[in-house]
Amino acid sequence: MAGRRGVIVLLGVGLLTGACASSQEWSDWRDHTSHFASGQHGWFSMRNQAGKDARVTRADVDSARSEGWWGRPVTVSSEQILQN
């Protein structure tokens, strides 16, 4: 009985947290086999959380182009891009 209850709770949590993604986010998840394109992509995403000022370097821009990063874009003006 306790095992069933645990499974039901886990399924409920999965449904509640999974329902928060937009259709575009689900499409991104289906199109890629990992959460990030590379370690550099992962570090960039952790450093640039929503609600904080973005910190973008020239190396980040180059890596994003060469590695084909995906997800919600971080936009800054060209004057805000740091020179590493």
Beta strands, then each sheet from edge to edge (+ up, - down):
end
